[in-house]
Amino acid sequence: MAIKKIDTIFETIPQLFNKTVIQNGPRVALRTKDLGIWHDITWNEYHDIAKKVGCALLSMGFKKGDAACIIGNNSTEWVMADMGIQCVGGVSVGVYATNAWQQVEYVVNHCDAKFLFVENEEQLDKYLMFRENTSVLEKVIVWDTKGLSAFKDPMVMTFEQLIEQGKNKDEESPSLFEKMNAEVTPDDVAMIIYTSGTTGPPKGAMLTHKNVTWMAGAVNETIKIYKTDNVLSFLPLCHVFERLFTVFIHIKFAYTVNFVEKPDTVMQNMMEVSPTVGYAVPRIWEKYYSNIMIKMADATWIKRFAFNTALKIGKKRADLVMNFKSPGIFFKGLYFVAWFTVFRKLKERLGFENIRVAISGAAPISKDVLRFFQSIGINLIEGYGQTEGTGVTTLSPEDKAKFGTVGTTLKGLDIKIAEDGEILVKSPGVFKGYYKSDKATAETIIDGWLYTGDVGEIDADGFLKITDRKKDIIVTAGGKNITPQYIENKLKASIYINDSVVIGDKRKFLSCLIMIDEDNVVKFAQDNKVQFSTYKDLTQNEQVTALIDKEIKKVNETLARVENIRKFTILPKQLYEEDGEVTPTMKIKRKFVNEAFKDIIEAMY
């Protein structure tokens, strides 16, 4: 019985893709906006371009197992290149569009990429900075040639030229693409995802066709996906979270993927698309929450009263529902009034009116932020996983979420807690290993179990609770074990705090580095006539310090005495990915920050 199940589930990406194209050919697969107009791309058109990409690569000597890199913002060309590479047995490697040229050079050389797809002149310039340092790369393909009309280089070709070459190859060898599709096996590597990591150089996690096609089906066992669904693609495509919804799950369930125009038009495009399934990293949800609260603070007293009254009703309902209790007929009626008069219009203005389920992942989210969205009628749930497990380990069922947890294990996945509290995972989604790093692979996969590095516990209802990263646990000078992530999440619930880093390992007490929410703190400064000229001035103002002190004292009241933050410092600068301080998904690189601001930390002690 088990063998039959494995045969049914373990497909390859080309098998899955071709099946979906046959069943849904004329339906819309992708949508992209150009010059203010949304354009539809059908499954047939998607397949046709992917086929030409694959054939063109084969015509230039690309072989099964060869790697090709893609760098750029989310676009139809990105996923068409991705699909074309994988369908001919190649290994697709995404590179963050925000990476500096040195980081791009590292990935291109480390994965031995034969081809490099770049979005535009900006990304092409990165290649030109290291072109002399790569011997394996054979061709660079650009899909947005604006500003490059006079540029000529034998190593560089346009996406249009590639498609034309693929068309010619397909006409010359009509069965070549299908032949290469058939040679791909479930255990072949489909992609290498370089973990942005909070410490050290990125490691290349090898995900197989089996990993990703199994995961696409496993997610659907917890959250139902429909052909009629719409999603908005805006997180980095080289991150496993976005790849799940824009590629893996998409080619299995044939819904429509809409691409944002550019990273800073997410909120505008969200209103235009009104997706049915929403997903984002915590920083995005926190920003939405912060924007709502700041706008309500500026509203008329009547609107503030209506909102606050509705929110109280919403929070009461959320607390009942998230603890598996029924609100009762009377309270359901009250909530309907709150929804009809307040929340319905709020959701429309956000572009959230059609959202059936929303997911937060890739990092921990504050319980208060989760509660807020549940209160206003957005079914925001939390998931947990890592690249090495193909993105998802646990996920809250959309009709049964629970505060403070990251859901239940996916069907077909085993999880256990080691003696030291580390979460161990075994499933068909566990990756093949790290590329060119047998040592790191052996440390991460032991007897088939993925050692996640996270510490957690499973409650009586089968829900997983994450307490912290194993390596981040603080042991104070008094020998007390502190989980900083728990405290940091409470601090981030404040609309004035964007992020925080709790300090205290081998120290007598806990201190904290605070990153303020610039928009909300600037508004506070304006409302209280606080004078400042620069961001640094703002962070060092006495009234701002007193504001943050008040927020920290509120959090301290909810913590054990040993967990209290005794001292804090507001960082005088914002943290940027370009400076190596945060990952592309906006997780703070704790080790880097501790080193970069060690003088500030020492001053607190």
KETIGU-180919 format. One record per residue (C-alpha): x, y, z; residue in one letter. Coordinates in steps of 0.1 Angstrom, whole numbers, plus 5000, padded with zeros to 4 digits. Layout:
<sites>
XYZA;...
</sites>
This chain:
<sites>
500050005000M;502850245009A;504650184976I;501550254956K;501150584974K;504750684967I;504350604930D;501250824929T;502651124947I;506251144935F;506051324902E;508551544885T;508051914877I;507751854839P;505151584845Q;503051804868L;503452114845F;502551924813N;499451764830K;498152104841T;498752264807V;496851984790I;493952024814Q;493952404815N;495552524783G;493352834774P;492852944811R;494853234825V;498053114843A;499953444848L;499053814848R;501454104845T;500954474844K;502554694817D;501955064811L;498955054835G;497254754819I;497054404832W;497954134805H;496853774807D;499153474798I;497453144793T;498852804804W;499452724767N;501553044763E;503352974795Y;504252624783H;505252754749D;507753004762I;509152764788A;509652504760K;511552754739K;513752854768V;514552484774G;515252414737C;517452724734A;519552614763L;519952264749L;520952414716S;523852594734M;525152284751G;523052284783F;522951924797K;520951744823K;522251844858G;523752174846D;522852484866A;521452814854A;520953124876C;518153384875I;518353724891I;515653984890G;512354094905N;509253874902N;508053854866S;506653624840T;510153594824E;511553474858W;509153184861V;509353094824M;513053074826A;512752874858D;510352624843M;512352594811G;515452514830I;513852244851Q;511852084823C;515051984805V;516651844836G;518552154846G;519052294881V;517452634886S;519252874910V;517553204920G;519653494932V;518253784953Y;517754094931A;519054304960T;522354114963N;525654304957A;527754184928W;530154004951Q;527253794964Q;526053724929V;529553614919E;529653384949Y;526353204939V;527153184902V;530553034908N;529552814937H;526752644917C;528852624885D;526152804865A;526452764828K;523853034821F;522753354838L;519353514833F;519353884844V;516354124846E;517854454834N;520854684831E;521254704869E;521554324872Q;523754304841L;526154554856D;526654314885K;527754044861Y;530154284843L;531854344877M;532953984880F;532953854844R;536753794845E;536353574876N;534053314861T;535153044837S;532152824836V;529453074826L;528653054788E;525953314782K;524053594799V;520353654789I;518653984796V;514854014796W;514354394801D;516654564776T;515754924785K;518855144782G;520854864765L;519954924729S;523555024720A;525154754742F;526954474724K;528754184739D;529353834726P;528553694761M;525153864763V;521853804744M;518353914749T;515453704760F;513753754726E;516853624709Q;516853324732L;513153254724I;513853274687E;516753034690Q;514552794710G;511852814683K;514352714657N;515652434678K;512152304684D;511352304647E;514552124640E;514051864667S;510251854675P;510551574701S;513651704719L;511751894747F;509451594755E;512451364754K;514251564780M;511051594801N;510851214802A;514551174814E;513951374845V;513451154876T;511851244910P;515251224927D;516951464904D;517851804918V;515352064905A;516752374921M;519352504946I;518052764970I;520852954987Y;519753025023T;520253385031S;521253275066G;521853495096T;525453375099T;528253295075G;528153265037P;524953115022P;524652745018K;523052594987G;520152364996A;519352114969M;515652044964L;514551754942T;511551724920H;510151484945K;510551734973N;508652014955V;505851814939T;505151634972W;505051964991M;502552114966A;500151834974G;500851835011A;499952195016V;496652135000N;495851875026E;495752155052T;494652455032I;492452385002K;493652544970I;491252604940Y;491552674903K;489652994909T;492153134934D;494253444928N;497553524944V;499853824943L;503553744937S;505853994954F;508253814979L;511653724964P;511253434940L;514453274950C;513053234985H;511252904991V;508153075005F;507353264973E;508452974951R;505852754968L;502952974957F;504253114924T;505652784911V;505252464930F;501652484941I;500652694911H;501552424885I;499652164905K;496352354911F;496252594881A;495152914898Y;496253264886T;499453424897V;499553804894N;502953974894F;503554314912V;504754594889E;507754664913K;508554604949P;507154944960D;503754904944T;502654594965V;499854774983M;498454934952Q;498554604932N;497054434962M;493954654959M;493754594921E;494054214923V;492154144956S;493753794960P;491853504975T;494953364992V;497353605008G;500853535021Y;503753745034A;506553755059V;505753905093P;507354245084R;504654305058I;501754215081W;503254435108E;503454725083K;499854685073Y;498854675110Y;500954975118S;499555175088N;495955095099I;496555205135M;498355525125I;495555625101K;492855555127M;494655775151A;494156065126D;490555985119A;487556175133T;486356085168W;483255925154I;485355695131K;487755625160R;484855535183F;483355305156A;486655135149F;487655085185N;484154945194T;484254715164A;487754605173L;486754515209K;484054295195I;486454145169G;489054065195K;486553895218K;485453685188R;489053605178A;489953495213D;486953255214L;487553115178V;491353075183M;490652875215N;488152655196F;485152805213K;481852915196S;481053285198P;477353205202G;474353345183I;474253685201F;477953755197F;477853635160K;475153905155G;477354165172L;480254075150Y;478154085119F;477254455127V;480954525133A;481954365100W;479154535080F;479854885094T;483654885098V;485654585088F;484054535054R;485054875042K;488554845058L;489154525040K;488054665007E;490554955010R;493354715017L;492454484988G;491754205013F;487954165007E;488353834988N;491053675010I;489853335022R;493053255041V;496253455047A;499553305057I;502453445077S;505753255074G;509553265071A;509953425105A;507953455138P;505053695140I;503753875170S;500753725186K;499154065189D;499454125151V;497953785144L;495153865168R;494454195152F;493954055117F;491753775130Q;489754035148S;489054235116I;488053925097G;491253835079I;491953465085N;495653515091L;497353195101I;500953105108E;503152835092G;506552705100Y;509352545080G;512752595064Q;514252575030T;515752235039E;512252095044G;510952255012T;509352545030G;506552395052V;506652165083T;503552285101T;500552495090L;497452605109S;494252455093P;492352755079E;489352675101D;491252585132K;494152825140A;495552865175K;497253175190F;500953115200G;501452815177T;502552755141V;499952485134G;499952115130T;502251895110T;501451835073L;499951505063K;502651255055G;505251435076L;506751315109D;507951545137I;509551475170K;511251685197I;514751585207A;515851565244E;517351915242D;514052055227G;515252065190E;512552005164I;513351705141L;511551645109V;511251355085K;509251375052S;509551345014P;510151715016G;513451685034V;516151815010F;518951624993K;521651815011G;523852115007Y;525652154974Y;529452094978K;529152055016S;528951695027D;529951805063K;527152045067A;524751795052T;525851525076A;525251765105E;521751855093T;520351515082I;520951235107I;519250895101D;516851055077G;515851325103W;516251695095L;517751875125Y;516052215122T;518052415148G;514752535162D;513552465197V;509852395203G;507152185219E;503952015208I;500852085229D;497951855238A;496051955206D;498951865184G;499952225176F;503652315175L;504952605195K;508352745185I;510352885215T;513552995198D;516552915176R;518752675194K;521852875189K;520153205200D;519153085235I;520653315261I;522153185293V;522553465318T;525453505343A;522953365369G;522553045348G;518953125336K;517953015301N;516153295282I;514553265248T;515053605231P;512653545203Q;509753535227Y;510653865242I;511454025208E;508053925194N;506354095223K;508354415217L;507554415179K;503854415187A;504354785196S;503555015166I;506555215175Y;509054925174I;510054775141N;512454515154D;514654435184S;517654225194V;517654105230V;521154085246I;522253905277G;524353595271D;526653555301K;525453895314R;523953985347K;520754125331F;518954155297L;519354465275S;517954535241C;518754715208L;515654875194I;514854955158M;512055215157I;509155215133D;510055535114E;506555625101D;504855595135N;507655755155V;507756045130V;504056095134K;504456085172F;507156355168A;504956575147Q;501956535170D;504156625200N;506156905183K;509456715186V;512056885166Q;514556675146F;516456695113S;517756345107T;516855985115Y;519755985141K;518356305157D;514956135160L;516355825177T;518356025202Q;515456265212N;514556235249E;510756225242Q;511255935217V;513455755243T;510655805269A;508055675244L;510055355238I;510855315275D;507055315281K;506555045255E;509254825270I;507754865305K;504454745291K;506154435278V;508154385310N;504854365330E;503954045310T;507353875316L;509053705344A;511453925364R;514553745349V;513153815314E;512754195320N;514654435298I;516654655322R;518354875296K;517854955259F;519355165232T;517655285200I;519955225171L;520855555154P;520555395119K;518155185100Q;519154825092L;519654735055Y;520154415036E;522754595015E;524854655047D;524554285056G;522454355087E;519254185076V;518353895053T;516153955021P;513153845041T;513954105068M;515253875095K;518054045116I;521453885113K;521953865151R;525653785150K;526354065126F;524454315146V;526054215178N;529454265163E;528554585144A;527154755175F;529354595202K;530354945215D;526755035220I;526054705237I;529054735260E;527955085270A;524754945284M;526754715308Y;
</sites>
